[in-house]
């Protein structure tokens, strides 16, 4: 459902010692299971072909605290990180997409072997 390696089912963000290390995906979305803007962020990234990781922080107060600390005091979700830096929430992501700022993050088509 979520990007290349979504983490929605049964995975707590605080179980990951490197919560925002962009080793596999350059885009990481932190959200909750009841957040409409979180779903919108996922949909936008999927429609643009941008691989991302979704981290569900619904029942993870440690991860929520980490977000406040590392996302410029932001207390709402989603929080979108690109290359390890917080860019904001859904509205900031949508503005970036409208300016073509996600184009370089698209998944490259696999070459035929």
Secondary structure in CASP SS format (residue, H / E / C, confidence):
PFRMAT SS
TARGET T0000
AUTHOR 0000-0000-0000
METHOD secondary structure of the structure
MODEL  1
X C 1.00
X C 1.00
X C 1.00
X C 1.00
X C 1.00
X C 1.00
X C 1.00
X C 1.00
X C 1.00
X C 1.00
X C 1.00
X C 1.00
X H 1.00
X H 1.00
X H 1.00
X C 1.00
X C 1.00
X C 1.00
X C 1.00
X C 1.00
X C 1.00
X C 1.00
X C 1.00
X C 1.00
X C 1.00
X C 1.00
X E 1.00
X E 1.00
X E 1.00
X E 1.00
X E 1.00
X C 1.00
X C 1.00
X C 1.00
X C 1.00
X H 1.00
X H 1.00
X H 1.00
X H 1.00
X H 1.00
X H 1.00
X H 1.00
X H 1.00
X H 1.00
X H 1.00
X H 1.00
X H 1.00
X H 1.00
X C 1.00
X E 1.00
X C 1.00
X C 1.00
X E 1.00
X E 1.00
X E 1.00
X E 1.00
X C 1.00
X C 1.00
X C 1.00
X C 1.00
X H 1.00
X H 1.00
X H 1.00
X H 1.00
X H 1.00
X H 1.00
X H 1.00
X H 1.00
X H 1.00
X H 1.00
X C 1.00
X C 1.00
X C 1.00
X C 1.00
X C 1.00
X C 1.00
X C 1.00
X C 1.00
X E 1.00
X E 1.00
X E 1.00
X E 1.00
X C 1.00
X C 1.00
X E 1.00
X E 1.00
X E 1.00
X E 1.00
X C 1.00
X H 1.00
X H 1.00
X H 1.00
X H 1.00
X H 1.00
X H 1.00
X H 1.00
X H 1.00
X H 1.00
X C 1.00
X C 1.00
X C 1.00
X C 1.00
X H 1.00
X H 1.00
X H 1.00
X E 1.00
X C 1.00
X C 1.00
X C 1.00
X C 1.00
X C 1.00
X C 1.00
X C 1.00
END
